[in-house]
């Protein structure tokens, strides 16, 4: 039907156009998901050409060695301080075209997007949201645009996202009451990186507080690691070499702190004198924190274990000696979930990200730190104290409620 107004001819909207616009309006979440995915991919593609010293001195020589020695077969004789789980990936990449740098970063990208999807699922589960809610997609976007995630993978070409993916997956499975799979997932995390051990106390606390599974589930962790190491053993790598990687990593660095802001930024870098005391203090703070959490006066919901996991990583990286900028990486991702759990504390993820970006810059770009590490160590301490106090204040059962029960 045509309407004539002077010399202008207006056409009525067709049914097809109407349906097209209805589809657009009814699927805003899909368009947001597509927009976030494409824009974050474009950003990563633009940054991927950066060559870090870690790549030039370690990953590239390891990749060349594997390529020259039969790919997977080369794992048996490769001298590397990375766990066998990552060496499988590195060996697999030698069979694919393209530069090693690009392939390594693509692996990180795959796990970044997988982690963002798990974060979406956690947010949807915690808040019991319908499929039309935008919140999970905002979480997806926050993960993919978290500054340290971009610097760690797209720029640095590091693999911290892999063990973090399995930790976040373990948390999701814990919340979903799929305990066996949760322990297996954590076993994979630990098979990739020793720093995944920071998550172990969370599983212990869940076992004590919730009493929903047998302690025998903890045996799944070393069993999973052993199964992951079996192919390398079959290829000829001595089993002692496979497990000694963990012990070698513990004493690898002889500095109290490396490119990071923590308690050791405030004292002289005398490793031999201070490191044992630092370990004792770390365990004292961590054990004290968890003993108080395990009290019957503290009431925890499944979602609370997310913030506890984040605080645990922060405690470990603040008090343990020989920490460096990438060891707090898992907290960067958990901070996204914390933002949705306690939105009025939006400054918490911002501070966590800034603490780590401030530490990344000097190593990656020989720029900064933006703020002196000693000042940031005090900020870090203040943040930690605030998070611990808020946790106990918000989770303690009021005395009147306890008496009524």
Backbone torsions as a table, in degrees:
resi	resn	phi	psi	omega
1	UNK	NA	137.1	-177.3
2	UNK	-114.6	139.8	174.5
3	UNK	-115.2	128.8	-177.0
4	UNK	-105.8	123.7	176.9
5	UNK	-127.8	99.7	-175.5
6	UNK	63.7	-122.8	179.1
7	UNK	-97.8	-3.0	-178.3
8	UNK	-91.9	136.3	178.7
9	UNK	-114.2	118.3	-179.1
10	UNK	-104.9	133.2	179.2
11	UNK	-102.3	138.5	177.7
12	UNK	-69.6	143.1	179.7
13	UNK	-61.8	132.6	179.5
14	UNK	-75.0	161.3	177.6
15	UNK	-62.1	-36.2	-179.8
16	UNK	-63.4	-44.4	178.4
17	UNK	-62.6	-40.3	178.9
18	UNK	-61.9	-45.2	179.1
19	UNK	-64.9	-36.2	179.5
20	UNK	-64.5	-42.8	179.2
21	UNK	-70.2	-35.6	175.8
22	UNK	-62.0	-42.4	179.3
23	UNK	-62.5	-40.2	179.2
24	UNK	-64.3	-46.1	-177.1
25	UNK	-71.6	-31.9	-178.3
26	UNK	-80.9	-10.2	-175.8
27	UNK	-127.0	43.8	179.3
28	UNK	-59.9	-34.6	-179.8
29	UNK	-63.7	-39.2	179.3
30	UNK	-64.1	-44.1	-179.1
31	UNK	-66.7	-37.4	177.1
32	UNK	-63.6	-43.4	178.6
33	UNK	-60.3	-45.0	-180.0
34	UNK	-65.2	-43.4	-179.8
35	UNK	-61.5	-47.3	179.6
36	UNK	-61.0	-44.0	-177.6
37	UNK	-63.6	-48.3	-177.2
38	UNK	-67.0	-46.5	-177.6
39	UNK	-65.2	-38.1	179.1
40	UNK	-70.6	-32.6	175.8
41	UNK	-68.0	-41.0	178.9
42	UNK	-62.8	-41.5	178.1
43	UNK	-62.2	-44.7	-179.5
44	UNK	-65.8	-38.8	179.3
45	UNK	-64.0	-35.3	-179.0
46	UNK	-71.0	-29.7	-175.2
47	UNK	-95.9	-8.7	-167.7
48	UNK	-70.7	-13.2	-175.1
49	UNK	-78.1	-7.5	-176.9
50	UNK	-67.4	131.9	176.5
51	UNK	-103.9	115.3	177.6
52	UNK	-87.9	162.5	176.8
53	UNK	-66.2	-30.4	176.4
54	UNK	-61.9	-40.3	179.0
55	UNK	-67.9	-46.1	-175.5
56	UNK	-67.5	-35.3	-174.9
57	UNK	-94.0	-21.0	-174.7
58	UNK	-127.5	-64.8	-172.6
59	UNK	-62.2	-43.6	-179.8
60	UNK	-65.7	-47.7	176.2
61	UNK	-61.0	-38.4	178.2
62	UNK	-64.7	-42.3	178.8
63	UNK	-62.9	-42.3	178.4
64	UNK	-65.0	-40.3	179.0
65	UNK	-61.6	-46.2	-179.6
66	UNK	-63.6	-41.3	179.9
67	UNK	-63.6	-38.9	-178.4
68	UNK	-79.0	-13.2	-176.3
69	UNK	-120.2	31.8	171.7
70	UNK	85.3	25.1	176.4
71	UNK	66.4	-112.1	-178.9
72	UNK	-61.0	-33.4	-179.6
73	UNK	-62.7	-28.7	-178.0
74	UNK	-70.9	-16.1	-179.7
75	UNK	-58.7	-34.8	-176.5
76	UNK	-59.8	-33.1	-174.8
77	UNK	-114.5	1.9	-179.9
78	UNK	-72.4	129.2	177.2
79	UNK	-92.9	100.8	-175.7
80	UNK	-142.9	148.2	176.8
81	UNK	-97.9	13.6	174.2
82	UNK	-94.8	149.4	-179.5
83	UNK	-67.3	155.7	-177.3
84	UNK	-57.2	-33.6	-177.5
85	UNK	-57.0	-42.0	178.8
86	UNK	-76.6	-30.6	178.8
87	UNK	-64.9	-31.1	174.4
88	UNK	-59.3	-44.4	179.9
89	UNK	-63.9	-45.4	-179.2
90	UNK	-61.7	-40.6	178.7
91	UNK	-66.9	-41.2	178.8
92	UNK	-61.2	-37.6	-178.7
93	UNK	-64.0	-24.6	-178.5
94	UNK	-67.7	-18.7	179.6
95	UNK	-88.1	-6.2	-175.8
96	UNK	-103.4	152.3	176.1
97	UNK	-72.9	176.5	180.0
98	UNK	86.3	168.2	-177.6
99	UNK	-72.2	152.5	-179.5
100	UNK	-62.9	-38.6	179.5
101	UNK	-58.7	-47.4	-179.7
102	UNK	-63.1	-42.1	-177.6
103	UNK	-66.9	-40.8	178.5
104	UNK	-61.9	-42.1	-178.7
105	UNK	-71.4	-32.8	176.1
106	UNK	-63.1	-39.3	176.7
107	UNK	-58.8	-46.2	177.4
108	UNK	-60.6	-41.2	-179.9
109	UNK	-60.9	-43.1	-179.1
110	UNK	-58.3	-45.8	-179.5
111	UNK	-72.4	-28.4	176.1
112	UNK	-64.0	-46.8	-179.3
113	UNK	-69.8	-34.8	176.4
114	UNK	-64.7	-41.3	178.2
115	UNK	-63.7	-42.8	179.7
116	UNK	-61.4	-36.7	178.7
117	UNK	-68.4	-40.5	177.4
118	UNK	-63.7	-39.0	176.5
119	UNK	-60.9	-41.6	175.2
120	UNK	-56.0	-47.0	-178.0
121	UNK	-65.2	-38.4	178.6
122	UNK	-64.0	-45.9	179.9
123	UNK	-61.6	-43.3	179.1
124	UNK	-63.5	-36.8	-179.8
125	UNK	-72.5	-43.7	-176.6
126	UNK	-62.9	-45.2	-174.5
127	UNK	-96.0	1.2	-179.6
128	UNK	49.4	60.3	-175.8
129	UNK	-92.2	152.1	173.4
130	UNK	-83.5	173.0	-174.1
131	UNK	-69.6	-12.3	-178.7
132	UNK	-89.3	-6.9	-177.6
133	UNK	-71.3	142.6	178.8
134	UNK	-88.0	-15.5	-173.7
135	UNK	-56.0	-47.4	-179.8
136	UNK	-59.8	-34.5	-178.7
137	UNK	-73.4	-31.9	174.1
138	UNK	-65.8	-38.5	175.3
139	UNK	-62.5	-41.7	177.0
140	UNK	-57.3	-45.0	-179.3
141	UNK	-68.6	-40.8	-179.9
142	UNK	-62.4	-38.2	177.2
143	UNK	-62.8	-50.2	-173.4
144	UNK	-70.0	-22.7	178.9
145	UNK	-107.6	9.1	174.0
146	UNK	-60.0	127.0	-171.9
147	UNK	-57.7	-41.3	-178.4
148	UNK	-72.1	-28.1	176.1
149	UNK	-63.9	-43.9	179.5
150	UNK	-65.8	-45.1	-179.6
151	UNK	-65.4	-39.0	-176.6
152	UNK	-68.5	-42.8	-175.1
153	UNK	-95.5	-62.6	-174.2
154	UNK	-65.2	-35.8	-178.0
155	UNK	-92.8	-58.3	-172.5
156	UNK	-76.9	-31.0	-177.1
157	UNK	75.1	26.6	-179.1
158	UNK	-87.3	168.6	-172.1
159	UNK	-116.3	19.9	-178.7
160	UNK	-61.2	-23.5	179.9
161	UNK	-66.7	-23.0	-176.2
162	UNK	-69.1	-53.6	179.5
163	UNK	-68.0	-29.8	177.0
164	UNK	-66.2	-39.1	176.5
165	UNK	-56.1	-46.0	-177.5
166	UNK	-70.9	-29.7	175.2
167	UNK	-68.5	-46.0	178.7
168	UNK	-63.9	-39.4	176.1
169	UNK	-63.4	-41.2	177.9
170	UNK	-60.8	-41.6	176.9
171	UNK	-62.0	-45.1	179.7
172	UNK	-60.5	-45.0	180.0
173	UNK	-66.9	-32.9	176.3
174	UNK	-64.0	-45.2	179.3
175	UNK	-63.9	-33.3	-179.4
176	UNK	-84.7	4.5	179.5
177	UNK	65.3	26.5	176.3
178	UNK	-103.2	76.1	-166.6
179	UNK	-69.8	-40.9	179.9
180	UNK	-59.5	-47.5	179.8
181	UNK	-65.7	-33.5	178.7
182	UNK	-63.1	-43.7	179.4
183	UNK	-68.8	-37.1	177.6
184	UNK	-64.5	-42.8	178.9
185	UNK	-61.2	-42.1	177.2
186	UNK	-65.2	-35.4	175.9
187	UNK	-59.3	-40.7	176.4
188	UNK	-64.3	-40.8	178.5
189	UNK	-58.7	-45.8	-178.8
190	UNK	-71.2	-27.7	176.3
191	UNK	-67.2	-26.6	179.3
192	UNK	-87.7	-37.4	-173.5
193	UNK	-154.2	135.9	-179.2
194	UNK	-61.9	-34.6	-176.6
195	UNK	-63.0	-13.1	175.1
196	UNK	-63.2	-17.4	-179.6
197	UNK	-59.5	-21.5	178.5
198	UNK	-59.1	-22.6	-177.7
199	UNK	-86.0	-16.2	-176.4
200	UNK	-57.1	-43.7	179.4
201	UNK	-57.6	-29.9	179.2
202	UNK	-64.2	-42.3	178.4
203	UNK	-66.1	-38.3	178.5
204	UNK	-64.2	-45.1	179.4
205	UNK	-62.3	-42.7	179.1
206	UNK	-60.7	-40.4	178.5
207	UNK	-62.4	-44.5	-177.7
208	UNK	-69.5	-44.6	-173.5
209	UNK	-78.5	-42.7	-170.7
210	UNK	-91.6	-30.1	178.0
211	UNK	53.0	47.3	-176.4
212	UNK	-109.1	-4.2	-179.8
213	UNK	-151.3	163.1	-179.1
214	UNK	-78.0	149.4	175.6
215	UNK	-64.3	-15.8	178.0
216	UNK	-63.8	-19.3	177.3
217	UNK	-60.4	-26.1	179.9
218	UNK	-65.2	-23.2	177.3
219	UNK	-68.1	-19.6	178.0
220	UNK	-65.9	-23.3	-177.9
221	UNK	-67.8	-58.3	177.9
222	UNK	-65.3	-30.7	178.7
223	UNK	-64.1	-42.8	178.2
224	UNK	-62.8	-44.0	178.9
225	UNK	-60.2	-44.5	179.9
226	UNK	-61.1	-43.1	179.1
227	UNK	-63.7	-40.0	178.3
228	UNK	-63.6	-35.9	-178.1
229	UNK	-79.9	-15.7	-176.0
230	UNK	-55.3	-46.2	179.3
231	UNK	-57.8	-41.6	179.0
232	UNK	-64.1	-38.9	177.0
233	UNK	-63.7	-42.8	179.1
234	UNK	-64.5	-30.0	179.4
235	UNK	-78.0	-9.4	176.6
236	UNK	115.4	2.5	178.1
237	UNK	-76.9	124.0	179.3
238	UNK	-57.7	137.6	-178.2
239	UNK	-61.6	-30.7	178.5
240	UNK	-65.6	-36.7	178.3
241	UNK	-66.6	-36.3	-177.7
242	UNK	-64.8	-41.0	-178.0
243	UNK	-88.9	-22.7	-179.7
244	UNK	-68.7	-18.4	177.5
245	UNK	-55.2	-40.5	-179.8
246	UNK	-62.7	-45.8	-177.6
247	UNK	-69.7	-35.7	178.5
248	UNK	-66.1	-35.5	-179.8
249	UNK	-68.0	-31.5	-178.0
250	UNK	-62.4	-43.1	-177.6
251	UNK	-106.2	22.6	-173.8
252	UNK	-68.7	-41.0	-175.0
253	UNK	-106.8	132.4	-177.8
254	UNK	-105.1	29.9	173.4
255	UNK	-118.4	149.7	-178.9
256	UNK	-67.8	-33.5	179.3
257	UNK	-154.7	145.1	-177.9
258	UNK	-128.9	113.5	176.8
259	UNK	50.1	49.5	-175.9
260	UNK	-155.5	159.5	178.5
261	UNK	-107.4	109.8	171.9
262	UNK	-150.8	-166.3	-174.1
263	UNK	-57.8	-28.5	-176.4
264	UNK	-79.6	-8.0	172.9
265	UNK	-72.0	-14.4	-174.3
266	UNK	-100.4	-1.6	-178.5
267	UNK	-131.9	165.8	178.1
268	UNK	-61.6	147.7	-178.5
269	UNK	-83.1	68.5	178.3
270	UNK	-108.0	87.7	-172.5
271	UNK	-59.5	-49.0	-175.7
272	UNK	-61.8	-33.5	-176.8
273	UNK	-81.5	-38.8	-170.1
274	UNK	-102.7	-19.6	-167.1
275	UNK	-67.1	-35.4	179.3
276	UNK	-68.1	-40.7	176.0
277	UNK	-62.0	-38.5	179.0
278	UNK	-62.0	-40.6	178.2
279	UNK	-64.6	-43.5	178.9
280	UNK	-61.6	-44.7	179.9
281	UNK	-63.0	-42.2	-179.8
282	UNK	-58.9	-48.5	179.9
283	UNK	-66.4	-36.6	179.7
284	UNK	-63.1	-46.5	-179.8
285	UNK	-65.4	-45.3	-177.1
286	UNK	-65.8	-45.6	179.8
287	UNK	-65.3	-41.8	177.6
288	UNK	-59.9	-43.9	179.1
289	UNK	-59.6	-45.1	-176.3
290	UNK	-78.0	-31.2	175.7
291	UNK	-63.1	-42.9	178.4
292	UNK	-66.3	-39.1	179.4
293	UNK	-66.5	-31.6	-177.9
294	UNK	-78.0	-6.4	178.8
295	UNK	-62.1	149.4	177.7
296	UNK	-69.4	-14.2	178.1
297	UNK	-77.0	-13.0	-179.7
298	UNK	-101.4	122.0	179.6
299	UNK	-105.2	121.3	-177.8
300	UNK	-116.5	139.4	170.7
301	UNK	-97.5	161.4	179.4
302	UNK	-52.9	-38.9	-178.4
303	UNK	-66.4	-24.1	-178.8
304	UNK	-64.4	-24.4	-178.9
305	UNK	-69.3	-18.2	175.6
306	UNK	-68.2	-51.0	-179.9
307	UNK	-66.9	-34.6	177.0
308	UNK	-64.4	-40.3	177.2
309	UNK	-61.8	-42.2	179.2
310	UNK	-63.7	-45.4	179.8
311	UNK	-63.6	-37.2	179.5
312	UNK	-62.0	-44.4	177.3
313	UNK	-61.0	-40.9	-179.5
314	UNK	-66.0	-42.1	177.7
315	UNK	-61.1	-47.8	-177.5
316	UNK	-61.2	-46.2	-176.5
317	UNK	-75.2	-19.3	178.0
318	UNK	-82.9	-36.8	-172.5
319	UNK	-102.9	-26.9	-178.2
320	UNK	-73.7	140.0	176.1
321	UNK	-73.6	161.2	176.4
322	UNK	65.8	26.9	173.8
323	UNK	-81.7	148.8	170.9
324	UNK	-134.7	-178.2	-164.7
325	UNK	-55.7	-29.1	-174.5
326	UNK	-88.3	-10.0	-173.9
327	UNK	-73.0	-15.9	179.4
328	UNK	-94.2	7.9	-171.5
329	UNK	-56.7	-42.8	-177.9
330	UNK	-59.0	-35.2	178.6
331	UNK	-64.2	-30.1	178.1
332	UNK	-60.3	-39.1	-179.2
333	UNK	-78.7	-42.7	178.7
334	UNK	-63.7	-26.5	178.2
335	UNK	-63.4	-29.6	176.2
336	UNK	-63.1	-46.3	178.4
337	UNK	-65.4	-37.1	178.6
338	UNK	-61.2	-37.9	179.1
339	UNK	-58.1	-39.9	-180.0
340	UNK	-78.1	-29.0	178.4
341	UNK	-73.7	-39.4	-178.6
342	UNK	-131.5	72.9	-173.1
343	UNK	-61.1	-27.3	179.5
344	UNK	-72.3	-10.2	175.1
345	UNK	-104.5	46.4	-179.6
346	UNK	-59.3	-22.5	-179.0
347	UNK	-70.0	-20.2	-178.3
348	UNK	-64.1	-56.1	176.9
349	UNK	-62.1	-34.5	179.3
350	UNK	-62.4	-42.3	179.0
351	UNK	-67.6	-41.9	179.0
352	UNK	-60.5	-46.1	179.9
353	UNK	-64.2	-40.8	-178.1
354	UNK	-67.6	-40.2	177.4
355	UNK	-55.4	-42.8	-176.6
356	UNK	-79.3	-38.9	175.7
357	UNK	-61.3	-41.0	177.9
358	UNK	-59.5	-29.8	179.0
359	UNK	-86.0	-31.1	-178.7
360	UNK	-69.8	-39.5	-171.9
361	UNK	-55.7	-48.0	-178.1
362	UNK	-60.3	-38.8	-178.5
363	UNK	-74.2	-44.9	-174.4
364	UNK	-76.6	-42.5	-170.8
365	UNK	-120.1	3.9	-175.4
366	UNK	50.8	41.0	-179.4
367	UNK	-127.7	131.0	177.4
368	UNK	89.4	-158.9	10.1
369	UNK	-66.3	154.2	179.9
370	UNK	-61.4	-43.9	175.4
371	UNK	-122.8	137.0	-178.0
372	UNK	-49.3	137.7	-178.4
373	UNK	-57.2	-32.2	-179.2
374	UNK	-68.4	-39.2	177.1
375	UNK	-67.4	-42.9	180.0
376	UNK	-66.8	-29.0	176.5
377	UNK	-64.2	-38.5	177.7
378	UNK	-68.9	-38.7	175.7
379	UNK	-62.6	-44.5	178.7
380	UNK	-58.7	-45.3	179.0
381	UNK	-62.9	-43.5	178.3
382	UNK	-61.3	-41.5	177.8
383	UNK	-62.9	-43.9	-179.0
384	UNK	-62.9	-45.6	179.1
385	UNK	-61.2	-43.7	179.5
386	UNK	-60.3	-45.6	-177.4
387	UNK	-65.6	-40.8	179.5
388	UNK	-66.8	-44.9	179.9
389	UNK	-63.5	-42.2	179.7
390	UNK	-64.8	-39.0	-179.5
391	UNK	-60.2	-49.1	-178.4
392	UNK	-70.3	-36.2	-179.9
393	UNK	-66.6	-40.6	-175.3
394	UNK	-84.3	-19.4	-176.0
395	UNK	-105.3	-6.0	-179.7
396	UNK	-76.5	131.2	178.2
397	UNK	-74.0	128.0	178.7
398	UNK	-57.3	147.2	-176.4
399	UNK	-59.3	-38.2	-178.8
400	UNK	-64.2	-37.4	179.5
401	UNK	-66.8	-38.4	-178.7
402	UNK	-67.9	-40.4	-179.2
403	UNK	-67.8	-36.3	179.2
404	UNK	-66.7	-33.7	178.7
405	UNK	-74.0	NA	NA
